[in-house]
Amino acid sequence: MIVLCYRGCSTCKKALKWLNNHHINYTEREITVAHPNFDEIKKWHELSQLPIQKFFNTNGRSYKEKNLKNILPNLSLEETYRLLSDDGMLIKRPLVINDNKILIGFKEEEWEDKLL
């Protein structure tokens, strides 16, 4: 299992603590150092079967500075993948990739259901 996170994010810290408390093995990937590439974003999006907008950190500075609320609806899926792969801070965190499951953000009830 891979957990993409940002060390400065309080939600990521809670999520990693939750994983450790439940003795769940994972590989942590710092999103600012090793952000996902185009092919990973595409694969994870397809696997998740979620709208691509769910992958965006809409509360983040990068999202707001780029005015993505107004721009995203006009982008193709490929352009959206490129945008996410070019700036790891645009991705909602934590992002968990576990076998055939993708979890976006930390929702304790969902994690209990999907990971325990």
FENBEL-V541238 format. One line per field, one symbol per residue. psi: psi as a letter, one per 40 degrees, with the letter a starting at -180 (. if undefined). Layout:
# FENBEL-V541238
psi: ???
This chain:
# FENBEL-V541238
psi: hhhhihdehddddddddddddefhhihhhhdddgiiidddddddddddfiidddehgeeidddddefdddddeeiiddddddddddgdeehhiihhhhbfihhhihhddddddde.
